[in-house]
Amino acid sequence: MALEKSSIEELLGNDADSLLSHVCETIPKEKLHIPSSTYVDDVWYHSDRGNRVLQNLQRILNHGRLGGTGYVSILPVDQGIEHSAGASFAKNPAYFDPENIVELAIEGGCNAVASTFGVLGAVSRKYAHKIPFLVKINHNELLTYPNSYDQIMFGSIEKAYDMGAAAVGATIYFGSEESSRQIVEVAKAFEKAHELGMATVLWCYTRNSAFKVDGTDYHASADLTGQANHLGVTIEADIVKQKLPTNNGGYLALNSGDSSYGKLDQRIYDELTTDHPIDLTRYQVANGYMGRAGLINSGGASGKDDFAQAVKTAVVNKRAGGMGLISGRKAFQRPMEEGIKLLNYIQDVYLNEEITIA
């Protein structure tokens, strides 16, 4: 049974009124391309994407509990590389087995399952026709000593195609020393993926120690993540994944004193955003060509208030004009029944017609 609005309000607690009643007066909703049952026809159809790409995008949007709504709920499990397998699966060793990962996505009603070449390849013949595969093509691995933070290719686009993938995903660490190489690599990979008919999803993360200024971390600031999204859609990501903004003013902080970084316009802060989380996320959506590329926000690490936090993130994303959530650790670092329940809670936000665009 889907969550009623009253149950969603209860999970939101003291934030319920602020999040559910907010009206965005920065970038109006009328300017956005909002997810809908006809999103492929209304938005992607007019692009240079080929018929097979449109087919796979529609396949993803039609799958799972959110099928036909224009919204997506994706289960990502690439943490075995990104955060090490032991650290990721010690809480629930069943997920060392790739089949359990795919089963969680299916039983949880997800639109797609995102994972590594190895995970999806291990069970592709059994499952590639049962749920859309999103193959992650690059990763940051933490076995090199000392740890280095770089995204390196783990396989080819052709291999993802042979596996029957509906889409490929990649990460770029925008702002890092390695970002120029990563942009070139991923741009070429996405071009090949579109040529073969697969959709493209980009993890648009920022990474640079300089983004921490005077004790404040701006890696998830709206202005820096918004620009990362804009770079992502420039290399034709169909969907961009981004962390929910936690603050703003990254460019301002990095341009304080004698330092100079990037370009900014004060209207970013005075007119296009406020400190409200929906307005900050709306700015992320705007940087994805006003929603022509869908924004999915990440669910974040697992903690003690996972269900409430997942619902809150979904409400912010939906009301900002985003396309959905991609939540992994909150779901798989717990027994499967609880993981399914958490994924369903996220989906219920998008299924609830009373929760509208701000």
N, C-alpha and C positions, 0 to 999 in steps of 0.2 A: 504494500500500500504506500502510495506516494505521500511525502510530507505535506501537510497543510501549511498555509501561511502562518497560522498561529504557532505551529511547531518550529518553523523557521525563525520566527520572532523570538521564541524562547531560547533557541540556540544562539541567537545574536546578542541576547542579554541587553546590557545597557546601550549597545550600539544600534539596536533595532530601529529606533525612530530616525536616527541620523542617516542610516544607510538606506532605509526603505522609503523615506519621505523626501530625500534630497532631490532638488531640481538643479540640473547643471546649467549655469548661466555663462559659462566660458565659451565652449565650442558647442553650439546647439545640436541636438540630436538630428534635426532635419538635414544637417550637412553630411551625416554619416551614411555609409552603406551597411545597413544593419542585417545580421544573419536572419534568414527566413527560409521557408520551404523551397523558394525559387532562387536562392542565392547564386547557384551555378549559372542559371539563365540570365539573371540580372547583372551579375558582376563578372565572373570569369569568362563567360561566353564572349564578351567583347574584347578580351585580351588576345595575345598571340599564342595562347595555350592550344595545343592540338586536340583533336577529338579524343584520343586515348587518355590524355591528361584530364580532360573534362569528365570522362567516364570514371576514372579512378577517384577524382574529387567527389563526384556524385555518389560513388560507391561508399566512400568514407562517411559522407553526410547522411546516407540512408541506413547505416548500420546501427544496431544497438538500440537502447531505450530512447535515445535522442534522435533516432532516425526520422528524417522528414522535417525537423525543426530548424535546421541550419546551424545548430550548435553541436559541439563535439565534447566528448569525455574520453580522454586517451590515457591508457596505462603505460607509463614509461619505466622500463627496468633495464637501465644500462649502468646502474651504480656498481655492478660487479667489477667494472673497469674504473669508472670515475671515482669511486670511493673505496675500492677494494671489496672483493667478494665476502671475506670474513666479516668486515665491519658492517656490510650491508645485510647479510643473511644470517648472522649469528642469532638474531632475535627470532628468526623463523627459518631454520635450515631447509625446510621443504622447498624453498625457492632457489636452492642450488640446482634443482631440476627444472630445465626450461619448460617442460610440459605444464608444470603448476603455474608458471607465469602466464602462459597463454590461456589456461583454464580460468584463472582469476579474471582476466580481461573479458572472456566470453561470459562467464557466470555473472560478472559485475555489470554487464550490459554496455560495455564500452564501444565506441565507434571504431577503435583501432588499438593495436598493441604495438608499442615502440620498444625495440631492443636491438641487441647486437647481431652481427652476422652469425656468430656462433650459436646464440640462443635460438634465433628464429630458424636458422639453417638446420638445427638439430631436430626440429619437429615440423619442417615446412610441408612435407608431403601430407601430413595428417591434418594440418590446420590452415594452410595458406588460402584455401577456398572457403573457410568457415568464418574468418575474421580478417579484415584488412591488415596487412603487415606494413609497419613503418620501420625500415631498416636504418639504424644509426651508422653512418659511414666513417665517422671520426670520433676520437676519444682523447681524454687526458688520462694517462696511466700514472699510478703512484708507486711503481716498483723501482724506478730509476732513483739512484741515491747520489746526492741529495735530491729530494723531490723537485721536479721541474714542472712548470705549468704551461702546457702546450697542447694543442689539438693536432693529432696526427692521423693519417688515413689508415684504416684497418681492412679495407677491401675495396672492390671496384663497383661501379654503377652496374656494369654488366652482370655481376654476380647477384646483386639485389634484384635485377630484372628476371634472371633465371629462376630465382627463388619464388617468383610470383608476387613480389612486393607491389603494393598500391602506391607507396610513397617512400622517399628517402629523407633522412634527417641528418643535420650536421650542426656543429657548434662552432662559432667564431668568438674568440676572446677579443672583442673590440677594445682598443686602447692599449693592448699589450704590445710588447716588442715584436711578437710573432704575427700580429694581426694582418699585416700586408700580405704575407705568404698565405695565410689561411683564407683571406678574401679571394685571392687568385685561385687557390685550389678548390674552394667550395663553389665559386662562380662557374668554373669549368665543369665540376661534377653536376651542378644543378642544370646546366645547359644540356649535358648528356642525358640526365634523367628525364627532362622534358622531351627530348628527342625520342626517347624510348617509351614515353607515355606515362611516366610516373610523376606524381605530385611531389612538391618540395616543402620541407618544414625546417626552419632555421632557429636554433637556440641562439638568441642575440644577447649574449652575456658580456658584461664589461669586466675587465680585469686589469688593474694596475695599482701597485702599492701607493701611488701618488693620489689615488681617488679617496684616500683616507686623510682628512685634513683636520688638524687640531682635535683629534679624538672622535670626529664624526665620519662615518662611513657613507660615501656617496655612490657606492657601486649600484645601489638600487634607487638612485634619485631619478625623478621623472624626466629631467632634462637630458641626462646622459643616456638613460635607457631608451628614451624617445628617439634620440639620434641613432642609437644602435639599431633600433627597429627600422629607421629610415634607410640606413645602409643595407640592412637585410633585404628589404623589399627592392632595393636598387639592383640586387643580383637575382631578382625574380623568385624570392621565396613566396610560395603561395600562402603559407601560414607562418607567423613568427611566434616563437615562444619567448616569454619574458617574465622576469620576477615581478611581483606586484610592487609598485613603488612605495618606498617607506619614507621618503623625504623628497626635497627638491633643492635646487641651488648648487648643483655640482659644478657647473661652469662658473658661477659666481665665486665659489670658494677657491677654485683653482686659478682664478684671476685676481685674487686678493694680493695686496702688496705689490711687489715688483714683478711677479710672475705673470705670464701671458699664455693662455691656452684656448685653442679653438676660437669660435665666434659665438656671440650671443646677442640677444635683443631683450631689453628689459620687459617688453610686453609678454615674453614667455611667462614671466612670474606675476605681472600685474594684470594681464588680461586673459591669457590662455590657460592659466591654472589658478587654483587656490590651494589651501592646505588640506582640503577634503580628499579622502582616498579615491572617491569616484572621479573627481575632477582631475586628479593626478593620473589616473589610469586612462581617462578620456584623452589626455595628451599623448599617451602611448598609442592609442587607437588612431589618433589623427596622423601620427607619423607613419603609420602603415597605409598611406594613401587614403585617409579617411575611412578605413575599414575595407578597402578593396582587397587588402591582404588581411586575413583574419588574425586577431590577437588571441592567443591562448596564454593564460598565466599559469605559472608553476605552483604546485601545492605546497612545496617547502618540506623541511625535515619533519620527522615524526616527533610528537611530544605528548603532553598530558591532555591537551584540549583539542585533539585532532579533528573531531567531528564538528565542533563549533568553528574552528579555524577554517576548515574546508568549506563549510557553508558560507562563512563570511567572505572568503576569497571569491567564491562563485557569485555571490550577490554583487560584490564590487565589479567583477569582470562583466557580468551581464548588464548591469545598469550603466556601466561606462560605454557599452557598445561592443564588447569583446565577443569572441566566438566560443569560448569555453575554457575548460581546465585540463591540464595534463598533470595528474597527481600520481606519484609512485610510492615513495617511502611511507606515507601515511596509510596506504592500502596494504602493501605487501609485508610490512614489518609488524604484522599482527595475524591472528588466525584467519583463514580464508573467509569464514562466515562474517567476521567483523570487517574484513577488507571489502567484501561485496557490499555490506551495509554502508560503508563510508562512500564508496563510489556511487551508490544509489542516492545517498543524501545530496551529493554534488549535482547529480542529474536532475533531482527533484526541483532544484532551484530554477533550472532552465525549462523544466516542464510546467512550472507554475506561471500561469498567465497573469496573475496579479502582480508579479514582480516584473516591472516594465523598464524600458530605457529611461534614464534620468534626463 
